[in-house]
């Protein structure tokens, strides 16, 4: 006996390990001659049917599922379909008749009581192991469910019968199924959902698109399938814009239509009211008191119906508010109702919302209930947004106000304002959709200029920056006669785009109009002066800009002050301004500026020599950039992560982040991100002793001219270039760069610049002068701090001393370099210092002590991965923590096993624990930790 259709092998089920294990245990039990049952429950779309198919497939494909007599295994399988509920036992009749054989006439004649069904299943099991799979058993009639539950509770040896049933979450407590083992399916984790996306879209998915799909999919495997199916390869790769909204209304209606349709009318009315409330409230919360008042007036429902709505599993209550379990559920319920019924729900809510505190919500519901233009309501709604600070709420209200506006100019202005608020909230896809509507409308120059400003600002963060510059220049021209302040912002945006492309002439051109009064004017004056070589004038203007940040609370102004501080080299002022900008952006809910604030903060930490902290900020910023659809910001953050990895000397991590930055840079014209990524690769080459390669990478970065490096990165990379050419024996190549670096060091307040300048002079100086210059550089380091840069100077000076036959002095500086690099986690640099120290005759001082050497054969990145795996993390969890791909983590882990000669994660955990114990003991002997009482002042135990 077989099912009505062949059960195909499904896609791999991600994130369902425990559920699959339960299914396999049941299958194994049936193979062994025993019976059993399993009930799978959860919301629609979470994979109940897929798990049922997996159970049927596993049972069919198992050789062990054959009976001792050689007869084959039997699967009775019915897919999700509701038999005629009015017919007694219609569910069981459909299962048995659809299987291909007519049920015995005596069973049919008896009405199929529970005992008869149990006897029938046992008789079928005598032919061989039997698996019964029933999808959506909650749709069956009550007698069929009762009979099935009765039989399921009484299956045992010697009858090899297994039952796998699925039931909707709101019916999981069905009395007919009481006592059966139950598995609740939760939404997929982001890691599991991401793995599923990789299988569905084998051509690859852009990181920002992936973030959008994960957010919209809410862990639903079925919805992720549907979403990927609606997108073409260019959209998945980020080469074409995603549709807005991303989830089509038809998919939303299909997702929960059957789920909601079976609920009582009163519960459905409460669900619709709660869904309508979420249309005007970004948090999705709905006050219980408001819902009950609206429901009583509109649908004559009360608390009992609300309780039924909560029992459906769609709503949950927290205090005096209710909310849907997910935004997807709310939108699905809303989309599943006819437009007229949705409008009625909004009208009911508007009728019970009174008082000034609810004015925006009341007007919003009235707007949703309206049909056609309503200028008075549109004006009132637009005016009400002025007293609210939530960007999402203002955007939604302004968009509805635009829908009610007949006048083309006002409609375009309100759509543009709605787009700008959506942009600030970080919903860049909504912002693009709204501003595109505005740009298609005929409007006055001032209004059109505002739309172009929003459009160009969005393109500045995600798109070719050359296009963004032209759009912003056009916006400035349109806005100048009508909105001078907005025109100034457009010019600053065009200048930022020119900066990203590495075009100083275009940057100066964007700032060419007469400076405005106030902070923007000071910023523009200062930046123009700096680029034209008027250092003193530029410092004065930018210092005024920095000073105003003390009382600023606008994150955009604070970010500008932080940028000004970096230009003049006041690294600590830059860190302070950018930290405050980050706090302000988070407090105000301005999600768009969070990744930018983290990017700028990472830059200031890099300049301060705090590379690990810079990497932490960059990792957080990268996640925020993907969530808010800002690929250009993501490129710069990848470059920062590459620079942080170049300090540790981990070539694989540096290369991966540099490749990501360069890919975005090539597509969008981001010269600064490309230059930073190339500098990071070159610094890794220096750490690994590949001097010729480092010099070749750095040569185009430090020389002015077309198709060279970025003008803002040129002097930052100059010390590395001078070091590389000096160590390959070509000091003449670095003299012109040294002259330019000398001028730059005189103009900047960067605390590391004086020490770096004297170090560069020492590298290119005659032998009789070099020693004094190195000592002068070290004196500057004493004043400026910065362990990493000082360790580099100590390393170079130690090398110079050793080569000039002064090994004792060399060992002092090489030991200092080794300690400095170890303190900063710069493993490759530390290995270079250790090799020089051994060459200088200090073999013991450079050797790794005792058992700690077990992991010294690994790279820094391999050590990080090994330690996290030893702590129990999965490959995908490690990948997310370290901003790597799971494939890279898997590659590293295989190499770790090979280097250490181990075969399992258990062995790895033991080895890491032993190594850490040995390291703690070494640190105790070295005086780095408190010693026990039995140890003397020498650090050795008393005898």
N, C-alpha and C positions, 0 to 999 in steps of 0.2 A: 504494500500500500504506500503511495507517495502523495505528496502535496500537489495542489493544482498547478503549480508553476515551479520551475527550477529556481532554487535559491542561489543567486550568484554570489561569488566571494566579494564582500564589500571592500571599500578602501580601508586602509589601515585605520584603526580606531585610536586616536591620540587622546591621552589623558584619561583613559578608561581602564587603567591597569587593574584596579581593585575589582571593578565590575566584571572584567574579563576573567579574572581569577575565580570569582564566584561562579560564573558560567562554566568554566572548565572543571571546577570541582564537582558541579552537578553532573556534567557529562561523564566524568570519571566514575562517579558513583553509579550511574546507570550502566556503564560498561562493566562494572564489577557485579552487577546483578541486583542492585538495590534501587529503590525509588526515591523520589525527592521532588521539591518544587522550589521555584524562585520567582519573586515578583519584582519587576523593574518599574520604577516610577520616576516622574519628573515632568517638567514643563514641556510643551511641544517644541520640537526642534533640537532637543538635547541629545538625541541618538538612541531612544528606546528601540525603535524599529531596527536600527543598524545592529544593535546588540542582539536582538532576536534573530536577525539573519546570521550573525556570527555564530550563535549557538547552533542553529540548524546546519550551517556549513561545517562546523567542527564535528558535529555528530555524524554527518554523512561521510565525511572524509576520513574518519578513523577506522582503521582495520579492526581495532579492538572492539568496535561496536557490533561485531557480528556475534551471533549466539553460538553456543557450543555445537549446535547441529549444522552450522554453516549458513543458516538463513540470514538475509540481510537486515540491516537496521531499518526502522520505520520512522518517518517524520510526518506528523500531522501538523500542517501549518496553515493558519488563516491570517490574511493580511488585514490591515485596519479598514474595516467596513462595518457599518451598523446594520445588522439584520433587522427585519421588521419586528419592532419591540412588542407589537400587539399579539404576535404569535408565540404561544408558550414554547419554551425551549428552542426558539428560533436560532439562537447563537450556536448551541451544540449541534443542531441539525445542519447548519451551514458548514460547521467544521467537518463533520463526519461525511456529509454528502459531497462536499467539495473535494474531499480527499480521493474520490474516485470509486468508492464502494458504498452501496446503500446500507444504512444501519440495519441491523436485524429487525424484522417486522415486529417481534415481540417487544423489543425495546421501544420502537415507535408507538406501538399500540398502548404500552404502559404509560405513555407521556414522558418517558425517560426520567424516572425518579433518580435521586442521587445514588441509591444503592445499585440500581441497574447500570448507571454510567460507570461506577467503580468496577463492577463485574465485567463490563465490556472492555474497559482498558486492560484489565488483568488478562482477559482471554486473548486480546491482541498481543500482549507482551509475551505470550507463550510462543509466538512465531519468531520472536527476536526482540532485542532492545527497542523501546519506543520512546520517542521524544515528541511531546505535544507543545506547539508554540502558538500562542494566541496574542495578537496585537490589539491593543485598546480594548481590553476585556470590559472596561467600564461602560462601553456602548452596548453591551449585551443586555438581554432582558434579565430580570431579577432571578428567575428560576434557573436559567442557564448558569449564571454566576454562582448561585448557591450550590448547584450540583457540582460544578467544577471545583469550588472550594472544598466541598465535602470529600471529593475523591482525592484532591491534592494532599489533604491532611492525613490520608490513610494509606499512602503508597509506601511500601517497604518491601524487603526481601520476602519471598523470592521473585518478586515482580519488578523487572527492570523498566520502570516507567518514570519518565521525568517530565515535569511541566514547567515551562518558562512563560510567564505572563507579563504583559505590560499594562499599566494603568496610569491614567492622568493623575497629576499630583493632588488635585483637589478631591480625588476619589480613592486615595491610597488607604483611607481608614474604612473602606467598605466592609461591613460586618461579614459579608460572604467570604472575604479573604483573610479574616482574622486568624492569627497564628502562623501564617506562612512567612518564610524568610523574605525580607524586604530590602531592596537596594535603592537608595535615593540618588538620582543623577543630579549633579551640580553643574553649573556652567563651566566650560573649559577654562583652565588658567590661560594667561597670555602666552606662556611657553608652549602649551599644547595647541592652542589655536594658531600660533605662529607656525608650528610644525605642519599643521594641516594646510595652511595657506601655501607653504612651500611645495606640498604634494599637488595641490590643486592648480597652482600656477607655476608650471615647470620652467617657464621662460624667465622667471625672476620677478621680484616685487620690489619696487622702490621703498626705501625706509619710511618716508612720509606717507605713502599710500598704505603701507602695512599698518602704520599707526591708526590711520582712518578706518581701515577695515576691522581692526581689532576693537576699536571704540564702538563702531556701529554694530558689529556682530555680537557683542556682549556674551561671548563664549558659547554661542549657538552653532553647532556644526552645520545644521541645515541652512541657516541664514548665510554662513560663510560660503557654502557651496553656491547658493543663489547669487550672492554678491559677485563672486569671481566670475560666474557665468554671464553676468550682465556687462562685464568690462572687457575691452579688447586689450591686446598685448601692449599697445602704446600707453594706454591708461594705467595698466598695472606697473609698467616700468617708469611711470612719472613723466612720460614724454608728451602726454595729452592730458587736458584737465579732466578731473572726475566729474560725473554728473552731480547736480544738486537738486533735490536731496539725493544722497547716495543710495538709500534704500527706496526703491519705487513703491508707490502706494499699493500697487497690486500685490507685491510681496508682503507688505504689512497686512493687508486684508486677509491674505491666504494663511498667514502665520498662526492666527488665533481665532479665525472665524468659527470653526467647528467647536472649539474649546468654549467660546463665550455663548454660542447659540443655544447650548443645552441648559444654560443657567436660567433661573426664574426671572420673570420680567422685572421685578423690583430690584434684584441684584444687578441686572444689566443696566438699569437706569442709574443706580449708584455708581457703577463702574464708568459709565459715560460721563457723568458729572465730574468724577474725580479726574478722568482723562481730559475733559475740557478745562478744568481748573489748571492743569499742568501746562496748557497752551499759553497761559499768561504769567505763570510763575516758574522761573528757571529752575528752582530747586525741586519742583515736582510735588511739593507738599500741598496738601489741601486740608483746611481746618474741618474737623468733624462737624462742628456746630453749623458752619456754612453749608456743608453738603446736606445735612439732615433738613435744614430749613428749606433749601432749594428743592430737595427731593419731595418733601411733604407738599409743597405748593405745586410742583410740576407733575409728579407721577404718583402722588398719594402713597408714598413709601415711607418707611420709618426705620428705627434701629435694627429690627429683625432682618430687614433687607440688607442693611450695611453689614450685619454679621454674616449673612450668606455671601456677600461679595468678598469679605475677608476670608471666609472658608474656601472660596474658589482657589486660593493660593496666589491670586494676582495682586491683592492689596495687603498691606501690613500697617498696623497702627503703632505710632510712637507718641505717647502722651495724648494730646488732644488733636493730633494731626494723623492723616493717613497718606500713604504714598504707594505707588506701584512698585513691585519688586525690581523693575528695571524700566529705563526710558523706552526700550523696545516694546515692552508690554503695553505701556501707556499709549504709545503711538499706534500700535496695532489695534487696540480697542477703539481708539478714536477714528482711525481710518476705516474700520469695519462697519461703522454706522452710516446711514444715508445723510447727505448734507443737511436736509431739512431738520432731521432729528438732532444733529450737532448744533445747528443754530438755536434750536429750542433749548438745549441744555445751557448754552451760553446766556441766553436771555433769562433763564431761571436763576443762574448764578448772579448776573448783574442786578436782578431785582432784590436780592437779599443782602448785597454788599452796600453798606451805607457808611457815611462819615468820611472826613477828609483823609484819614489814614488809608482808606481803600479806594481812593479816587482813581488812581492809575489802573488798578485791577478792574474796577467797575467799568471804566471807559473801554478797557481792553476787551472785556466780555461783550459790551454793547457793539463794539466794532466787529467782533467775530460773528455776532448775530445779524449784522446788517447785510442788506443786499443792495448792490449798486453804490453810487457815490453819495456821500453825506458830508458836505464841506464843513458844517458846524461841528459835527462829531470829530472829524479829522483834525480841525484846529484845536479843539479841546484836548484831544489825545496827545497831539504834538506838544502843546503847552505843558501838560502834566509831566512829561518826561524831564523837564528842566529841574525838578526838585528831587530826582532820584539819581543815585550814583552807580547803580548796578548796570554795567555795560550791556549784558545780555538782555535785561529787562527793557532798557531804553531802546535797544536795537529792535526787539520784537514789537514794541509799541509804535515806533516810528515807521516800521514796515507796514503795519496795519493802517496807520494814519495815511500812508501813501496810497494804499489800496482804495481808500475812501475819497481820495482827492481827484478832482476832475481836471483842475488846471495843470498844464504840462510842466510849467516852471516849478510850481510848488511840489508837484509829485516827484520831479527829478531831485529837488533839494532834499526832500524827506527820505527818498531812497538812498541818496548819498550819505546823509547823516546816519541812517540805519546801518549802512555798510561800514562806516567809520567806527561805530560802536561795536559792531560784530568783529571788526578787525582788532580793536583794543581788547576784546574779550578772548581773542585767540581763535575765533571761529573763522578762519580765513576763507574756507570754501563758501560759507554763507555770505561773507563780505564781497567776494568776487561776483557771486550771483546777483546780489543787490546792486552793486555799482555797475554791472553790465546792463541791468535794466535801466538805470539812470542815464547811462551814456547813449542808449538808443532813443531816448526821448528828445525832442526839440526843446532847447532851453537857452536862456541868456548866457552871455560869456562868463559872468561871475559864477553862475551855478555850474556851468560846464567845466570851468576851471577847478571847482571843488571836487567834481567827480574825477577829473584827471589826476588831481592830487592824491585822492584815495587809491585810484588805480595804479599810479606810479609808485606809491609807497608800498603797496602789496607786491608789485613786481620787484621792488628793491630787495625784498626778503626772500622771494621765490621766483626766480626767472632770470633771463639775461639782463645784466645790470646796464648794459649799453642802451637797451630798449627803455629801461626804467629812467635813465638819465634824460632821454629825449622826451618821454612823457612828462616828466617833472619840469623840464624847461618849458614845455608848452603850457603846463598848468600855471607856472609863474607868470608867463606872458598874459594869459587870460585873466589871472587874478589881480595883477598889479593895479589896474585902475579902480577896482572894487573892494578888494580885501588885501591891503598891504602886508598885514601880519601873516596871512596865509601864503601870500606870494613869497615872503621871506623864508617860510618853512619849506616851500617847494624848491627854492634855490638851494637851501641847505641839503635837502634830499638829493638834488641833482649833483651837488658837490660830493656827497657821500658815495653816490654811484660812481663818479669819476675816480674817487679814491680807491674804490674796490677794483676798478679796472686798471689802476696804476697809471693814470693819465694826468700828470700834474698840470699841463696846460688847460685841459678841460676842467680840472678842479678850480684853478684860478678864474677861468671864464665863468663858472657857475657862481663864484663869489664876487664878480666884477661890479655889480651895481653898488651904489653908495650904501655904506653900512647903515643898518637900522640902529635905533637907540636901544639901550638895554643889553641884556645878556647875549641875544643872537648877534647884535652888532659887534660886541667885544670879541665874540668867538670868531666871527668872520674876519675882523680886522687882524686878530692875532694869527690866525692860520695863514692868511695872505702874506703877512709880514714874514712869518717863518719860512714859507716856501720861496720867498724872494730873497732870503738871506739877511733880513733885517731883524737880527736876533733880539736886540734890546726892546724894540717896539713890540715885537711879537710876544715876548715874555710879559711885558706890562699889561697888554690887553688880555692875555689868557689868564694872568694872575687875578685880574678883576673878575673874570668869569668863574674862576675857582673860588674866590672869596664869597661870591654870591651864593654858592652852594651851601654855606653854613646855615642859611635860613630857608633853603628850598625844600619843598616836599613833593614837587612834580618829578616823577621818575625820569621823564625825558630830559628835563633840565639838569638833573643830577648826572645822567649818563654823559651829557655834553661836557659838564665840568670834569668828569673823570677822564674823558678823552683829552681835554685841554691839559690836565695834570700829567698825563702820559707824554704828551708832546713836549712839555717843558722839562720832563724828567722827574717830577715830584711824585715818586712812586707811592709813598705812603698816603698822600692826599688823593691819589687816584684810587687806591684801595678803599679809603674811607667813603669817597663819593659813590663808588660803584656798589659798595655794600649797602649804603643807604638807598640807592636806586633800586636794588633788589628787594629790600624790605618794603619800600613804597609801592613797587609794582605788585607784590604779593598782597599787601594790605588793601590796595584799591581794587584788586581783582583784574588788573591790567595784564592778562596772561601773555599778550603779545610781547611785552617788554621783558618778561622773565628770562627767556633764553639770551636776549641781548645783554641784559645786566650780568648774567653769569659768564657770558663770553668776555665782556670788558673786565669783569673781576678776575677772570683767569689770566688775561693779559697782564694786569697789574701784579698778580702773584708771580707770573713768570719773570717779569722785570725785577721783582724783589728777590728772586732766587728761591722762592718757595714752590718748587716744581710739583711736589706731591699734592699740595693744596690746589694748585692750578689744575691738575688733572682731575681732582674731585669735583671742582666747580664745572669743568668742561664736560665731564660725564653727565652731571645733572642737567646742564644746559642742552646737551645733545638730545636727551630724552624729551625735554620741554620743546625743543625746536621741531622734533618729529611730530609731537602731539599737536603743535600749532601750525604745521605745514610751512616751515621756514627752511627750505633747503640751503639757501645761501648762508644763513647763520650756522646751519649744521656743518657746512664745509669748513668754515673758520674754526668751529669747535673740534672737528676732526684734526685740523692742523695743530691746534693746541695740544690735543692728546698725543699727536705724533711727537711734538716737542718735549712733552713730559716723558714719553717713552725713550727719547734720545738721551735723556739724563741717565736713566737706568741702563741704557745701552742695549735694550731688548730690540734687536733688529726686526723680529717678526711683527711685534705689535706696532712699532714705528712704521714699518712698511705698510701694514694693513690700514692704519689711519691715514697715512700720507696718500695711499692709493684712493681712498674714499674722498679725501679733500681734493685731489687732483682731478678725479672724475667729475665732481660737481663744478670745479673751477673751469675745466675745459668746456663744459656745456653752457655755463652761464657767464663766462668771461671774468672770473674772480682772480685777478692777478695777485692780490695780496694773499689770499688763501694758498695759491699755488707757490708763491715765494716762501711762505712759512713752512709749507710741507717739504719743499726742496731743502730748506735750511735744516729741518729736522733730520732728513735723510743724511745730509752731509755731516751733521753733528754725531750721528750714530757711526758714520764711517770714521770720524776722528776717534771716538771711544774705542772702536775695534782695531785701531791702528792702520786703517786703510787711507793713508794720507793723500796719495795720488788721486784716488777716487773722490775724496772730500774736496780737494782743490779744484777738480774738474766740475763738480756740482756747484761750488760756490762762485766760480769765476763769473758766470753771467749774472749772479745775484748782486754783486757789489760794484759793478761798473755802470755808470749812467749811459743812456742811449736807448734807441728803439729796440724792442724785443729783448730787453734785459730784465733785471729783477724789479721788484716794486720799490719805489722811492722811499717808503716808510720803513722797509725792512733792510735796506741797503747797509746802513750803519750798524744795525743790530747784528748782522751777520759778518761784519768786517773783521772783528777779532778772530773768528774761526777761520776765515780765509787767510789772514796773515799768518796764523799758526800753521795752517796746512802747507802753504808755499814755503815757509821757512823750514819746516821739517822735511820737505822733499828736496831741499837744497837749491831753491830758486827764490831767494829773498827779493831780488829785483822786481819780481811780479807784484810784490806787495807794497812797494814804496808809494805809488800814487794813491792807493787805498788808504795807507797810513796818513797821508797828508789830508785827505778828506775827513778821516776819522778824528784827526787832531782838531780840525775846525768844529766838527760836531760836538766833541767832548767839551770844548770851551763854551758852547752855546747851551748845553743841556745841564740840568741839575741831577741827572741820573747818578745815584751814589756809586754805582759800579764803574762808571765811565773813566775816572782818573786812574783807577787800578788797571783796567783793561788797556788804557792808552800806554801806560808805562810797560806793561807786559808785552804789548805789540812792539814798542820801541826796543825792548830788550831782545826780542826774537830777531829783529832786523839789524841790530847794532853790531859794532866791532866787538871782539871778545873782551877787550879791556874796559868797555863801557857797559856790557850786558849785565854783569853781576850787580853793579850799583843800581841799575834800572829795575832789576828783579826785586831788590830789597826795597826800593822806593814803592814798587807796586804792592808789595806785602804790607808796607806801612799804610798805604791807602786802604787796603782790605781791612786792616785793624780798625779803621774809623768807620768804614761802610758796612761791615758785616757781610754775610753771604757765604756760607760754608762751601758751596759748590764752586763758585768762581775763585775763591781763595785756594781751594784744593787744586784747581787747574793751574794756578800760578805756582803753587808749591811743586806740582808734578813737573812742570816745564823747567823750573829752576833746579829741581833735583836732577833732572836729565842733563841739564847744562853742566852742573857741578861734577856729575859722574864722568861726563865726556872730557872734562878738563882736569881729570885725575884728582878730584877732591872728594873721595868716597865717603869720608866720615861726615862732612857737611851735607853731602847729598842724602845720606841715610836719614838725617834729621828732617829734611824737608819732604822726603818721600814717605816717611812714616806719617807726617802731618797730612800729606795728600791722601794716603790710604784711609786714615781715620775720617777725614772730611768726606770722602766719597762714600764710605760705609754708612756714615750718619745720614747721608742723603739717598741711600738706596741705589747709588750709581754703581752697579755691580761691574759692568764692563770697564768703567774707568778705574775702579778699585783693582781689577785684575791687571790693568796696565801698570798701575802704581806698584802692585806687588811684584810684577816681573822686573821692573826697574830696581826695586828694593833688593831682590835676589841678586840681580846683576851687580849691585853695589856691595854685595857681600853679606847682607843681612838675611840669611836663608831662614832662620827660625822666626824672625819677626814677620815674614811674609807668608809663612805656611799656615794652612788651616789646621786647627788643633783637633786631634782625636776623632771621635765619631761624627763630628759636624761635617767632615769631608764627604759624608755619604751623599749629600745633595749638591756638592760643589760642581759636579759634572753637568748640572742643569743650568739653563739660562735663567735670568731673573723671572721672565714670564712663565717658564716651565715650573719654577719653584712656586710662584703664586698659584698656578693652576693645581699643582700637586697638593699644596696645603689646603685649598678649598675642597678638593675632592676628598682628601683625608678627613675633612670635617663632615663629610656626608652629602655635599652638594652634587646635584646632577650636572651633566655637561651643559645643558641649556641654562641652568641657574648660574653656573660659572661664566658662561658666555655673556649673560645679561649683566652680571656684576662687573666684568672687565671690559665691556663694550666690544666684544669679539663675536664672530660668527660661531655657531655650534660646530661647524666643520673644522674651524681652526683649533678649537679646544680639543676636539677628537684627535686631530693630527698631533698636537702637542702631547696629549696624554699617551698616545702610542709611543712617541719618542721617549717620554719619561719612563715608561715601563722597560723599553729597550735599554736605556742608559743604566737604570738601576737593577736590571736583571730580575724583575718581578713580573707576575702574571695577573695579579688581581688588585682590586681597590683595597681589600683587607690587608694585603701585604704592604701596600703603599701607606695606609694609615699607621700600621705598626712602625714602619721605618721613619715616618715623619715624627711620630711621638718620641721615638728613641733619639732622633736627631735633636729635637727641641729640648729634651732632658739634658743631653750632652752639652748643648749650647748654654743652657742655664748654669750648668756646672762650670763651664769655661768662663762665663761672665763673672761668676763668683770668685774664681781664682784670680781673674784679672782686676778685681776690685770694682767691677761695674755694678754689683748688687751688694746688699748687706750680707756680711759674713756671719755664720753661726758663732756662738760664744766660744766654741773650742778652737777657733782660728785666731792666730796671733796677728799683730800689726803687719807682718810681712805677707799675709795672705796665704800662709801655709799652716797646716794643722800643728798644734803643739805635739812634741814627741814625748 
